[in-house]
């Protein structure tokens, strides 16, 4: 086994020190400007914030218990359309988090509401799993495999080329293309797989038609989640791990945001974005400590 030359080790150490210093400076700066006392409700991403794959993130259970103890309303807001609220409730219960279905709002639910406002009783062709299909059914949509008004894409493992070919044909003939979210990939316990955004992009390329995605960062899903929680924008905060969805969505809606570094975004990534979160912390555990100090 070859050891790294001294200079490599030296410069690696400088880089690590720089990242740590950047985090300390950013944390101090955001803590000074962040107004925790104004927050009365929480919109919370899940993957990367509450859990990673099949592991609970330390502090997640304590955070939800603290919110419940203080009677602070909260909604889990997810770009995953696979599961319905009851399935998600059971998954969180497995992790030791006890909530109700009313604490959950998915991009599938937001998509169904949006389409109902656009064209009630429309027909849809769906590539997606149970959570999306149930949300559309509950909103009064009928599945049409021949001449649908909309082609609606979610994520999941059920998609195949025959289904995608059908979707391409329907969109080419005039059906409107709707994505539940723009995420190009999804992390799984086995690795990365193609997400909703990747499938939508393929259909766009094949047809030359544009899609419309409802999930974060689209303000539509945050607006619907705000209605669920029943508080004005200036009383809410969005907690997420992704700059391009969670934080951007919060910025576009004009609500406060907290970025946790326990998921997809690292501290040195922030330099790549022209906007910043209201507060940056290592993980949800840090927010628990801040809550307990206030």
Backbone as CSV, one residue per row, in Angstrom:
resi,resn,N_x,N_y,N_z,CA_x,CA_y,CA_z,C_x,C_y,C_z
1,UNK,0.850,-1.195,0.000,0.000,0.000,0.000,0.887,1.246,0.000
2,UNK,0.647,2.173,-0.967,1.475,3.364,-1.090,0.884,4.505,-0.263
3,UNK,1.737,5.172,0.492,1.310,6.338,1.244,1.337,7.559,0.334
4,UNK,0.449,8.518,0.616,0.445,9.757,-0.138,1.704,10.549,0.163
5,UNK,2.280,11.211,-0.833,3.415,12.094,-0.578,3.014,13.189,0.404
6,UNK,4.007,13.724,1.101,3.754,14.722,2.150,2.957,15.906,1.612
7,UNK,3.299,16.397,0.399,2.620,17.578,-0.135,1.133,17.329,-0.370
8,UNK,0.795,16.098,-0.831,-0.615,15.766,-1.026,-1.364,15.822,0.297
9,UNK,-0.785,15.237,1.322,-1.402,15.230,2.648,-1.554,16.662,3.154
10,UNK,-0.510,17.474,2.921,-0.511,18.860,3.386,-1.645,19.644,2.736
11,UNK,-1.752,19.526,1.401,-2.781,20.292,0.698,-4.184,19.740,0.970
12,UNK,-4.298,18.427,1.181,-5.583,17.858,1.597,-6.013,18.463,2.913
13,UNK,-5.065,18.602,3.825,-5.359,19.187,5.132,-5.804,20.629,5.015
14,UNK,-5.163,21.387,4.121,-5.553,22.783,3.895,-6.978,22.857,3.358
15,UNK,-7.308,21.965,2.401,-8.649,21.950,1.817,-9.705,21.643,2.869
16,UNK,-9.448,20.648,3.707,-10.396,20.290,4.767,-10.573,21.455,5.733
17,UNK,-9.449,22.096,6.111,-9.506,23.237,7.024,-10.310,24.381,6.415
18,UNK,-10.148,24.591,5.095,-10.886,25.646,4.410,-12.387,25.386,4.446
19,UNK,-12.765,24.118,4.204,-14.192,23.758,4.222,-14.778,23.952,5.619
20,UNK,-14.037,23.539,6.645,-14.500,23.697,8.027,-14.652,25.168,8.370
21,UNK,-13.671,25.976,7.986,-13.723,27.411,8.255,-14.899,28.058,7.535
22,UNK,-15.126,27.650,6.277,-16.255,28.174,5.515,-17.571,27.857,6.210
23,UNK,-17.677,26.629,6.719,-18.909,26.246,7.418,-19.114,27.073,8.677
24,UNK,-18.053,27.278,9.465,-18.156,28.045,10.712,-18.576,29.484,10.423
25,UNK,-17.956,30.091,9.393,-18.286,31.474,9.035,-19.734,31.576,8.562
26,UNK,-20.149,30.612,7.693,-21.505,30.634,7.161,-22.533,30.392,8.257
27,UNK,-22.245,29.464,9.159,-23.165,29.176,10.265,-23.340,30.397,11.144
28,UNK,-22.239,31.071,11.483,-22.301,32.263,12.326,-23.097,33.365,11.637
29,UNK,-22.835,33.551,10.343,-23.515,34.595,9.584,-25.021,34.332,9.497
30,UNK,-25.393,33.101,9.199,-26.820,32.791,9.047,-27.536,32.782,10.387
31,UNK,-26.861,32.338,11.443,-27.469,32.336,12.775,-27.796,33.748,13.229
32,UNK,-26.935,34.695,12.872,-27.150,36.081,13.285,-28.353,36.700,12.592
33,UNK,-28.643,36.274,11.366,-29.731,36.886,10.588,-31.022,36.076,10.611
34,UNK,-30.959,34.843,11.098,-32.128,33.960,11.043,-33.064,34.247,12.218
35,UNK,-34.347,34.410,11.934,-35.333,34.772,12.959,-36.153,33.555,13.369
36,UNK,-35.657,32.808,14.355,-36.353,31.602,14.804,-37.656,31.925,15.530
37,UNK,-37.700,33.066,16.189,-38.873,33.402,16.995,-40.119,33.628,16.128
38,UNK,-39.919,33.915,14.819,-41.063,34.166,13.935,-41.686,32.888,13.398
39,UNK,-40.993,31.753,13.565,-41.454,30.509,12.959,-42.536,29.838,13.811
40,UNK,-43.660,29.540,13.151,-44.768,28.861,13.840,-45.145,27.543,13.165
41,UNK,-44.554,27.257,12.004,-44.869,26.019,11.299,-43.705,25.567,10.448
42,UNK,-43.624,24.251,10.222,-42.472,23.662,9.550,-42.897,22.806,8.359
43,UNK,-42.260,23.053,7.215,-42.350,22.181,6.053,-41.037,21.407,5.992
44,UNK,-41.113,20.074,5.994,-39.913,19.259,6.203,-39.752,18.238,5.082
45,UNK,-38.637,18.318,4.386,-38.274,17.258,3.441,-37.933,16.004,4.256
46,UNK,-37.927,14.850,3.615,-37.694,13.617,4.363,-36.349,12.971,4.061
47,UNK,-36.153,12.531,2.822,-34.924,11.813,2.482,-33.733,12.774,2.537
48,UNK,-32.773,12.472,3.391,-31.627,13.341,3.583,-31.779,14.282,4.763
49,UNK,-33.008,14.400,5.260,-33.282,15.254,6.423,-33.686,14.405,7.626
50,UNK,-34.646,13.510,7.412,-35.162,12.641,8.482,-34.489,11.274,8.444
51,UNK,-34.261,10.771,7.250,-33.593,9.472,7.099,-32.746,9.483,5.829
52,UNK,-31.830,8.540,5.756,-31.059,8.298,4.531,-31.181,6.819,4.227
53,UNK,-31.820,6.503,3.107,-32.066,5.119,2.740,-32.855,4.432,3.854
54,UNK,-32.260,3.476,4.552,-32.979,2.748,5.600,-32.522,3.130,7.006
55,UNK,-31.801,4.251,7.126,-31.255,4.662,8.419,-31.852,6.000,8.847
56,UNK,-32.321,6.071,10.093,-32.805,7.327,10.656,-31.616,8.252,10.911
57,UNK,-31.776,9.534,10.662,-30.724,10.511,10.938,-30.828,10.932,12.403
58,UNK,-29.744,10.890,13.159,-29.787,11.253,14.583,-30.421,12.626,14.803
59,UNK,-31.326,12.677,15.762,-32.013,13.919,16.081,-33.383,14.035,15.456
60,UNK,-33.701,13.186,14.462,-34.976,13.307,13.751,-36.163,13.022,14.668
61,UNK,-36.078,11.951,15.436,-37.183,11.610,16.341,-37.367,12.710,17.372
62,UNK,-36.265,13.168,17.961,-36.327,14.209,18.980,-36.915,15.508,18.420
63,UNK,-36.599,15.807,17.156,-37.113,17.026,16.524,-38.632,16.985,16.406
64,UNK,-39.176,15.870,15.920,-40.625,15.761,15.765,-41.309,15.766,17.131
65,UNK,-40.732,15.082,18.100,-41.295,15.088,19.461,-41.326,16.505,20.015
66,UNK,-40.254,17.280,19.767,-40.185,18.663,20.243,-41.279,19.519,19.598
67,UNK,-41.513,19.327,18.299,-42.584,20.073,17.627,-43.949,19.697,18.202
68,UNK,-44.157,18.401,18.417,-45.440,17.944,18.974,-45.640,18.458,20.389
69,UNK,-44.581,18.479,21.177,-44.649,18.970,22.557,-45.050,20.446,22.591
70,UNK,-44.563,21.204,21.611,-44.835,22.641,21.551,-46.100,22.968,20.754
71,UNK,-46.784,21.932,20.234,-47.979,22.120,19.403,-47.693,22.979,18.168
72,UNK,-46.510,22.807,17.600,-46.138,23.515,16.384,-46.539,22.665,15.177
73,UNK,-47.365,23.191,14.280,-47.789,22.393,13.117,-46.624,22.123,12.168
74,UNK,-46.638,20.956,11.544,-45.594,20.590,10.593,-46.166,19.676,9.518
75,UNK,-45.547,19.732,8.344,-45.935,18.874,7.221,-44.681,18.320,6.568
76,UNK,-44.651,17.008,6.392,-43.582,16.395,5.605,-43.927,16.598,4.141
77,UNK,-42.996,17.226,3.420,-43.233,17.607,2.035,-42.236,16.876,1.142
78,UNK,-42.734,15.943,0.334,-41.825,15.075,-0.419,-42.067,15.132,-1.923
79,UNK,-40.984,15.040,-2.673,-41.037,14.940,-4.126,-41.173,13.499,-4.601
80,UNK,-41.370,12.584,-3.691,-41.537,11.173,-4.050,-43.024,10.861,-4.189
81,UNK,-43.419,10.420,-5.374,-44.844,10.140,-5.627,-45.196,8.666,-5.489
82,UNK,-44.221,7.837,-5.120,-44.458,6.397,-5.085,-45.482,5.986,-4.036
83,UNK,-45.334,6.523,-2.840,-46.161,6.079,-1.708,-47.287,7.069,-1.421
84,UNK,-48.399,6.535,-0.908,-49.467,7.408,-0.431,-49.182,7.788,1.026
85,UNK,-49.914,8.760,1.586,-49.629,9.209,2.955,-49.646,8.092,4.001
86,UNK,-50.553,7.126,3.844,-50.601,6.043,4.833,-49.334,5.189,4.787
87,UNK,-48.839,4.914,3.586,-47.592,4.150,3.447,-46.423,4.901,4.086
88,UNK,-46.372,6.217,3.843,-45.295,7.035,4.411,-45.406,7.077,5.935
89,UNK,-46.638,7.181,6.420,-46.848,7.167,7.871,-46.295,5.892,8.491
90,UNK,-46.531,4.756,7.836,-46.040,3.485,8.356,-44.522,3.401,8.286
91,UNK,-43.935,3.945,7.226,-42.476,3.948,7.104,-41.848,4.767,8.232
92,UNK,-42.429,5.933,8.509,-41.896,6.777,9.577,-42.116,6.127,10.947
93,UNK,-43.221,5.410,11.094,-43.467,4.700,12.351,-42.399,3.634,12.592
94,UNK,-41.964,2.985,11.511,-40.883,2.007,11.596,-39.610,2.648,12.134
95,UNK,-39.386,3.931,11.770,-38.209,4.658,12.248,-38.397,5.179,13.679
96,UNK,-39.622,5.072,14.212,-39.878,5.569,15.561,-40.520,6.935,15.595
97,UNK,-41.029,7.410,14.448,-41.677,8.717,14.364,-43.181,8.505,14.228
98,UNK,-43.938,8.970,15.206,-45.385,8.764,15.235,-46.116,10.040,14.832
99,UNK,-46.726,9.994,13.658,-47.463,11.132,13.119,-48.771,10.621,12.523
100,UNK,-49.585,11.542,11.981,-50.811,11.148,11.286,-50.624,11.364,9.786
101,UNK,-51.546,10.833,9.010,-51.505,11.029,7.557,-51.623,12.504,7.198
102,UNK,-52.276,13.289,8.046,-52.463,14.717,7.777,-51.153,15.493,7.851
103,UNK,-50.117,14.873,8.411,-48.804,15.520,8.486,-47.974,15.300,7.223
104,UNK,-48.583,14.706,6.187,-47.830,14.326,4.985,-48.478,14.929,3.743
105,UNK,-47.656,15.529,2.899,-48.143,16.061,1.627,-47.128,15.702,0.548
106,UNK,-47.595,15.052,-0.510,-46.689,14.547,-1.545,-46.864,15.312,-2.856
107,UNK,-45.868,15.180,-3.726,-45.970,15.805,-5.046,-47.087,15.170,-5.872
108,UNK,-47.443,13.919,-5.577,-48.567,13.278,-6.269,-49.877,13.977,-5.912
109,UNK,-50.034,14.314,-4.628,-51.243,15.015,-4.182,-51.314,16.406,-4.806
110,UNK,-50.168,17.093,-4.851,-50.131,18.427,-5.451,-50.443,18.365,-6.943
111,UNK,-49.941,17.329,-7.616,-50.193,17.161,-9.049,-51.677,16.935,-9.321
112,UNK,-52.295,16.068,-8.522,-53.728,15.786,-8.700,-54.565,17.049,-8.478
113,UNK,-54.213,17.840,-7.473,-54.957,19.076,-7.211,-54.790,20.075,-8.360
114,UNK,-53.563,20.183,-8.852,-53.301,21.106,-9.958,-54.134,20.719,-11.186
115,UNK,-54.126,19.436,-11.550,-54.868,18.985,-12.728,-56.373,19.154,-12.541
116,UNK,-56.837,18.978,-11.322,-58.271,19.155,-11.053,-58.678,20.610,-11.275
117,UNK,-57.796,21.535,-10.922,-58.073,22.953,-11.171,-58.014,23.271,-12.661
118,UNK,-57.102,22.610,-13.372,-56.940,22.865,-14.798,-58.080,22.280,-15.624
119,UNK,-58.396,21.016,-15.356,-59.416,20.337,-16.159,-60.056,19.203,-15.347
120,UNK,-61.086,19.507,-14.577,-61.758,18.471,-13.778,-62.285,17.336,-14.673
121,UNK,-62.222,16.119,-14.130,-62.735,14.935,-14.836,-61.984,14.620,-16.123
122,UNK,-60.760,15.096,-16.241,-59.951,14.771,-17.414,-59.514,13.309,-17.352
123,UNK,-59.027,12.821,-18.485,-58.492,11.457,-18.522,-56.967,11.518,-18.510
124,UNK,-56.349,10.496,-17.925,-54.896,10.512,-17.759,-54.290,9.155,-18.122
125,UNK,-53.095,9.219,-18.651,-52.260,8.025,-18.808,-51.123,8.182,-17.808
126,UNK,-50.908,7.163,-16.978,-50.007,7.306,-15.832,-48.832,6.336,-15.931
127,UNK,-47.634,6.875,-15.760,-46.460,6.052,-15.494,-46.036,6.382,-14.076
128,UNK,-46.284,5.482,-13.169,-46.008,5.742,-11.758,-46.598,4.641,-10.905
129,UNK,-46.396,4.772,-9.605,-46.829,3.716,-8.688,-48.050,4.125,-7.877
130,UNK,-48.319,3.377,-6.821,-49.581,3.485,-6.100,-49.912,4.860,-5.568
131,UNK,-48.916,5.578,-5.052,-49.181,6.892,-4.474,-49.739,7.862,-5.492
132,UNK,-49.190,7.857,-6.702,-49.662,8.741,-7.759,-51.025,8.298,-8.272
133,UNK,-51.167,7.009,-8.484,-52.428,6.500,-8.997,-53.580,6.783,-8.029
134,UNK,-53.337,6.607,-6.734,-54.395,6.857,-5.751,-54.748,8.341,-5.688
135,UNK,-53.747,9.213,-5.723,-53.998,10.652,-5.664,-54.865,11.099,-6.840
136,UNK,-54.574,10.576,-8.027,-55.358,10.925,-9.208,-56.770,10.360,-9.123
137,UNK,-56.891,9.134,-8.645,-58.202,8.499,-8.486,-59.055,9.276,-7.485
138,UNK,-58.439,9.657,-6.362,-59.171,10.395,-5.323,-59.652,11.756,-5.820
139,UNK,-58.962,12.297,-6.826,-59.356,13.594,-7.370,-60.297,13.468,-8.568
140,UNK,-60.726,12.242,-8.854,-61.756,12.039,-9.865,-61.270,11.797,-11.276
141,UNK,-59.990,11.441,-11.444,-59.462,11.214,-12.784,-59.607,9.749,-13.201
142,UNK,-59.887,9.567,-14.485,-60.001,8.222,-15.043,-58.756,7.914,-15.869
143,UNK,-58.261,6.688,-15.746,-57.110,6.254,-16.539,-57.573,5.896,-17.946
144,UNK,-56.862,6.422,-18.952,-57.227,6.211,-20.349,-55.983,5.746,-21.106
145,UNK,-56.027,4.529,-21.630,-54.892,3.970,-22.363,-55.014,4.167,-23.870
146,UNK,-55.977,5.022,-24.295,-56.212,5.181,-25.738,-56.076,6.631,-26.205
147,UNK,-56.709,7.566,-25.494,-56.681,8.965,-25.936,-56.768,9.897,-24.723
148,UNK,-55.738,9.935,-23.886,-55.809,10.711,-22.645,-55.608,12.209,-22.879
149,UNK,-56.137,13.003,-21.943,-55.892,14.449,-21.960,-54.483,14.769,-21.455
150,UNK,-54.027,13.975,-20.496,-52.717,14.208,-19.888,-51.915,12.905,-19.810
151,UNK,-50.618,13.038,-19.969,-49.683,11.970,-19.620,-48.986,12.432,-18.345
152,UNK,-49.137,11.663,-17.271,-48.621,12.053,-15.955,-47.517,11.081,-15.546
153,UNK,-46.351,11.634,-15.262,-45.179,10.814,-14.960,-44.782,10.963,-13.497
154,UNK,-44.615,9.836,-12.826,-44.055,9.806,-11.479,-42.809,8.939,-11.497
155,UNK,-42.265,8.649,-10.305,-41.108,7.759,-10.287,-41.529,6.375,-9.820
156,UNK,-40.638,5.450,-9.980,-40.941,4.081,-9.581,-40.180,3.100,-10.437
157,UNK,-40.362,1.835,-10.128,-39.630,0.793,-10.839,-40.481,0.050,-11.850
158,UNK,-41.699,0.555,-12.083,-42.621,-0.173,-12.958,-42.535,0.267,-14.418
159,UNK,-41.850,1.380,-14.683,-41.799,1.892,-16.049,-40.993,0.959,-16.953
160,UNK,-41.463,0.792,-18.182,-40.710,0.027,-19.185,-40.830,0.752,-20.520
161,UNK,-40.110,0.299,-21.518,-40.077,1.002,-22.801,-41.431,0.981,-23.506
162,UNK,-42.202,-0.069,-23.305,-43.531,-0.113,-23.917,-44.403,1.023,-23.371
163,UNK,-44.355,1.246,-22.059,-45.126,2.327,-21.448,-44.625,3.692,-21.922
164,UNK,-43.307,3.845,-21.996,-42.731,5.118,-22.430,-43.079,5.388,-23.889
165,UNK,-43.041,4.348,-24.734,-43.420,4.507,-26.142,-44.873,4.985,-26.266
166,UNK,-45.742,4.426,-25.424,-47.153,4.852,-25.432,-47.261,6.319,-25.052
167,UNK,-46.525,6.680,-23.996,-46.550,8.065,-23.532,-46.075,9.017,-24.626
168,UNK,-45.002,8.632,-25.319,-44.476,9.454,-26.422,-45.546,9.636,-27.501
169,UNK,-46.228,8.572,-27.841,-47.260,8.636,-28.877,-48.412,9.550,-28.458
170,UNK,-48.857,9.422,-27.192,-49.963,10.251,-26.700,-49.587,11.732,-26.700
171,UNK,-48.366,12.043,-26.238,-47.931,13.445,-26.189,-47.776,13.994,-27.600
172,UNK,-47.255,13.175,-28.499,-47.113,13.586,-29.907,-48.471,13.921,-30.519
173,UNK,-49.506,13.190,-30.086,-50.853,13.404,-30.625,-51.601,14.538,-29.923
174,UNK,-51.002,15.111,-28.870,-51.646,16.273,-28.261,-51.875,16.221,-26.765
175,UNK,-51.637,15.077,-26.109,-51.790,15.014,-24.653,-50.745,15.905,-23.980
176,UNK,-51.112,16.549,-22.877,-50.200,17.416,-22.146,-49.321,16.575,-21.223
177,UNK,-48.035,16.916,-21.189,-47.061,16.143,-20.410,-46.837,16.787,-19.045
178,UNK,-47.134,16.036,-17.995,-47.020,16.527,-16.617,-46.068,15.621,-15.834
179,UNK,-45.099,16.236,-15.151,-44.216,15.497,-14.250,-44.568,15.818,-12.813
180,UNK,-44.525,14.806,-11.962,-44.803,15.077,-10.547,-43.655,15.828,-9.894
181,UNK,-42.450,15.684,-10.445,-41.292,16.417,-9.928,-40.199,16.422,-10.998
182,UNK,-39.213,17.327,-10.879,-38.175,17.419,-11.903,-36.909,16.627,-11.580
183,UNK,-36.917,15.830,-10.506,-35.691,15.161,-10.056,-35.196,14.165,-11.106
184,UNK,-33.964,14.319,-11.598,-33.461,13.416,-12.636,-33.075,12.034,-12.121
185,UNK,-32.796,11.922,-10.819,-32.400,10.625,-10.261,-32.913,10.489,-8.843
186,UNK,-32.952,9.249,-8.370,-33.424,8.951,-7.015,-32.407,8.048,-6.317
187,UNK,-32.027,8.396,-5.084,-31.136,7.506,-4.339,-31.914,6.314,-3.790
188,UNK,-31.335,5.123,-3.859,-31.934,3.932,-3.271,-30.864,3.209,-2.460
189,UNK,-31.280,2.187,-1.734,-30.315,1.414,-0.947,-29.339,0.657,-1.843
190,UNK,-29.732,0.445,-3.113,-28.861,-0.257,-4.060,-28.014,0.699,-4.902
191,UNK,-28.296,2.000,-4.808,-27.577,2.984,-5.610,-28.532,4.000,-6.217
192,UNK,-28.114,4.610,-7.309,-28.925,5.634,-7.969,-29.718,5.020,-9.115
193,UNK,-30.990,5.427,-9.235,-31.766,5.018,-10.409,-32.413,6.254,-11.030
194,UNK,-32.866,6.112,-12.266,-33.476,7.229,-12.987,-34.725,7.712,-12.263
195,UNK,-34.867,9.025,-12.156,-36.023,9.612,-11.504,-37.060,10.091,-12.500
196,UNK,-38.093,10.725,-11.971,-39.191,11.236,-12.795,-38.678,12.185,-13.875
197,UNK,-37.779,13.097,-13.476,-37.277,14.082,-14.424,-36.575,13.474,-15.616
198,UNK,-35.892,12.338,-15.408,-35.191,11.671,-16.507,-36.182,11.092,-17.521
199,UNK,-37.260,10.499,-17.009,-38.277,9.925,-17.906,-38.985,11.036,-18.677
200,UNK,-39.320,12.109,-17.970,-39.972,13.250,-18.621,-39.075,13.837,-19.709
201,UNK,-37.791,13.971,-19.405,-36.842,14.526,-20.375,-36.773,13.673,-21.635
202,UNK,-36.801,12.357,-21.456,-36.783,11.446,-22.611,-38.001,11.697,-23.504
203,UNK,-39.181,11.840,-22.891,-40.405,12.050,-23.660,-40.384,13.425,-24.336
204,UNK,-39.849,14.432,-23.649,-39.707,15.763,-24.252,-38.831,15.699,-25.491
205,UNK,-37.697,15.005,-25.375,-36.770,14.904,-26.499,-37.400,14.184,-27.683
206,UNK,-38.180,13.145,-27.374,-38.784,12.337,-28.440,-39.916,13.070,-29.151
207,UNK,-40.593,13.978,-28.450,-41.785,14.629,-29.017,-41.565,16.096,-29.394
208,UNK,-40.534,16.708,-28.806,-40.343,18.140,-29.015,-41.324,18.990,-28.236
209,UNK,-42.061,18.386,-27.313,-43.053,19.100,-26.497,-42.478,19.381,-25.101
210,UNK,-42.947,20.453,-24.497,-42.511,20.821,-23.149,-43.409,20.209,-22.084
211,UNK,-42.817,19.905,-20.952,-43.574,19.364,-19.813,-43.769,20.452,-18.759
212,UNK,-44.544,20.107,-17.745,-44.699,20.984,-16.584,-44.617,20.104,-15.346
213,UNK,-43.695,20.446,-14.437,-43.495,19.649,-13.224,-44.036,20.385,-12.010
214,UNK,-44.718,19.667,-11.129,-45.440,20.275,-10.016,-44.631,20.280,-8.711
215,UNK,-43.746,19.294,-8.533,-43.031,19.170,-7.264,-42.025,20.289,-7.028
216,UNK,-41.397,20.251,-5.849,-40.370,21.250,-5.527,-39.333,21.303,-6.646
217,UNK,-38.893,22.487,-7.086,-39.073,23.796,-6.453,-40.287,24.589,-6.925
218,UNK,-41.199,23.986,-7.677,-42.366,24.723,-8.155,-43.140,25.297,-6.961
219,UNK,-43.441,26.595,-6.974,-44.205,27.188,-5.869,-45.585,26.564,-5.659
220,UNK,-46.101,25.863,-6.680,-47.438,25.265,-6.559,-47.496,24.296,-5.380
221,UNK,-46.507,23.404,-5.263,-46.549,22.413,-4.189,-46.367,23.075,-2.826
222,UNK,-45.531,24.116,-2.756,-45.363,24.812,-1.477,-46.613,25.596,-1.109
223,UNK,-47.291,26.145,-2.107,-48.534,26.869,-1.851,-49.608,25.916,-1.312
224,UNK,-49.697,24.722,-1.912,-50.676,23.738,-1.433,-50.328,23.248,-0.029
225,UNK,-49.025,23.066,0.233,-48.608,22.644,1.572,-48.905,23.730,2.599
226,UNK,-48.754,24.984,2.193,-49.085,26.089,3.112,-50.567,26.068,3.472
227,UNK,-51.398,25.759,2.497,-52.834,25.651,2.773,-53.117,24.530,3.769
228,UNK,-52.386,23.434,3.625,-52.565,22.306,4.547,-52.225,22.705,5.981
229,UNK,-51.147,23.461,6.120,-50.664,23.797,7.458,-51.397,25.010,8.036
230,UNK,-51.984,25.848,7.145,-52.851,26.924,7.588,-52.166,28.112,8.229
231,UNK,-50.962,28.445,7.768,-50.228,29.584,8.319,-49.765,30.498,7.193
232,UNK,-49.585,31.796,7.475,-49.055,32.704,6.451,-47.593,32.398,6.141
233,UNK,-47.129,32.858,4.996,-45.780,32.552,4.533,-44.702,32.985,5.516
234,UNK,-44.884,34.138,6.146,-43.825,34.653,7.017,-43.728,33.918,8.351
235,UNK,-44.605,32.940,8.555,-44.559,32.131,9.781,-44.004,30.732,9.519
236,UNK,-43.601,30.457,8.274,-43.171,29.113,7.888,-41.676,29.039,7.628
237,UNK,-41.139,27.833,7.758,-39.771,27.558,7.340,-39.752,26.230,6.602
238,UNK,-38.928,26.156,5.563,-38.709,24.917,4.820,-37.364,24.347,5.219
239,UNK,-37.362,23.081,5.658,-36.121,22.390,6.005,-35.845,21.348,4.940
240,UNK,-34.689,21.448,4.292,-34.361,20.501,3.233,-32.871,20.291,3.094
241,UNK,-32.511,19.317,2.263,-31.095,18.991,2.060,-30.620,19.294,0.648
242,UNK,-31.508,19.847,-0.197,-31.165,20.052,-1.597,-31.387,21.500,-1.999
243,UNK,-30.321,22.140,-2.496,-30.404,23.545,-2.882,-31.356,23.750,-4.062
244,UNK,-31.330,22.841,-5.031,-32.076,23.031,-6.267,-33.562,22.758,-6.171
245,UNK,-34.017,22.160,-5.064,-35.454,21.885,-4.913,-35.995,22.532,-3.639
246,UNK,-35.555,22.053,-2.475,-36.084,22.542,-1.201,-35.818,24.031,-0.999
247,UNK,-34.553,24.423,-1.124,-34.171,25.804,-0.829,-34.649,26.752,-1.925
248,UNK,-34.510,26.357,-3.192,-34.994,27.195,-4.282,-36.499,27.400,-4.183
249,UNK,-37.230,26.338,-3.856,-38.674,26.471,-3.696,-39.033,27.465,-2.611
250,UNK,-38.317,27.409,-1.486,-38.567,28.337,-0.382,-38.248,29.771,-0.793
251,UNK,-37.131,29.956,-1.506,-36.740,31.295,-1.976,-37.820,31.860,-2.903
252,UNK,-38.324,31.026,-3.805,-39.335,31.490,-4.761,-40.668,31.809,-4.086
253,UNK,-40.955,31.125,-2.981,-42.198,31.382,-2.252,-42.053,32.497,-1.226
254,UNK,-40.818,32.901,-0.933,-40.601,33.955,0.048,-40.733,33.492,1.480
255,UNK,-40.383,32.207,1.743,-40.418,31.720,3.123,-38.986,31.419,3.585
256,UNK,-38.799,31.376,4.894,-37.479,31.096,5.440,-37.076,29.653,5.108
257,UNK,-35.770,29.411,5.097,-35.284,28.072,4.746,-34.102,27.685,5.613
258,UNK,-34.000,26.383,5.882,-32.863,25.810,6.593,-32.306,24.670,5.753
259,UNK,-31.031,24.749,5.430,-30.353,23.681,4.695,-29.611,22.793,5.674
260,UNK,-29.884,21.488,5.620,-29.119,20.523,6.410,-28.098,19.859,5.489
261,UNK,-26.918,19.609,6.029,-25.832,19.038,5.227,-25.742,17.523,5.368
262,UNK,-26.836,16.903,5.826,-26.861,15.451,6.029,-27.334,14.695,4.796
263,UNK,-27.654,15.431,3.716,-28.165,14.783,2.509,-27.308,15.035,1.296
264,UNK,-27.917,15.608,0.252,-27.246,15.720,-1.033,-26.348,16.926,-1.214
265,UNK,-26.465,17.940,-0.367,-25.684,19.167,-0.532,-24.582,19.247,0.518
266,UNK,-23.395,19.600,0.079,-22.265,19.803,0.991,-21.933,21.295,1.034
267,UNK,-21.187,21.700,2.048,-20.953,23.115,2.299,-20.280,23.813,1.126
268,UNK,-19.344,23.131,0.448,-18.643,23.770,-0.655,-19.503,23.886,-1.909
269,UNK,-20.667,23.192,-1.936,-21.580,23.300,-3.073,-22.294,24.649,-3.111
270,UNK,-22.394,25.321,-1.959,-23.169,26.556,-1.883,-22.616,27.648,-2.785
271,UNK,-21.324,27.582,-3.062,-20.706,28.581,-3.934,-21.235,28.499,-5.360
272,UNK,-21.880,27.382,-5.722,-22.373,27.187,-7.085,-23.738,27.831,-7.319
273,UNK,-24.369,28.360,-6.262,-25.738,28.864,-6.386,-25.794,30.374,-6.162
274,UNK,-26.659,31.073,-6.914,-26.784,32.517,-6.753,-27.739,32.929,-5.626
275,UNK,-28.260,31.973,-4.894,-29.140,32.235,-3.754,-28.625,31.431,-2.567
276,UNK,-29.029,31.824,-1.375,-28.537,31.161,-0.171,-29.697,30.785,0.749
277,UNK,-29.528,29.733,1.547,-30.538,29.403,2.549,-30.480,30.392,3.706
278,UNK,-31.564,30.455,4.476,-31.564,31.349,5.633,-30.629,30.884,6.725
279,UNK,-30.480,29.551,6.854,-29.639,28.971,7.888,-29.051,27.669,7.364
280,UNK,-27.798,27.402,7.714,-27.139,26.146,7.337,-26.710,25.431,8.613
281,UNK,-27.083,24.146,8.733,-26.691,23.343,9.890,-26.201,21.986,9.403
282,UNK,-25.491,21.285,10.270,-24.995,19.956,9.901,-26.131,18.967,9.682
283,UNK,-27.105,18.968,10.599,-28.205,18.005,10.519,-29.376,18.488,11.355
284,UNK,-30.446,17.728,11.328,-31.653,18.048,12.088,-31.369,18.104,13.591
285,UNK,-30.341,17.400,14.025,-29.961,17.408,15.446,-29.624,18.823,15.914
286,UNK,-29.001,19.623,15.049,-28.657,20.993,15.409,-29.908,21.845,15.603
287,UNK,-30.952,21.573,14.825,-32.199,22.346,14.948,-32.884,22.019,16.261
288,UNK,-32.787,20.764,16.693,-33.332,20.379,18.003,-32.682,21.211,19.096
289,UNK,-31.367,21.339,19.048,-30.643,22.100,20.069,-31.041,23.571,20.053
290,UNK,-31.213,24.119,18.849,-31.616,25.528,18.734,-33.017,25.720,19.314
291,UNK,-33.926,24.790,18.998,-35.295,24.866,19.538,-35.296,24.820,21.058
292,UNK,-34.510,23.937,21.611,-34.482,23.774,23.062,-33.858,24.973,23.770
293,UNK,-33.037,25.735,23.051,-32.427,26.924,23.628,-33.325,28.146,23.528
294,UNK,-34.406,28.028,22.738,-35.322,29.174,22.542,-36.649,28.933,23.248
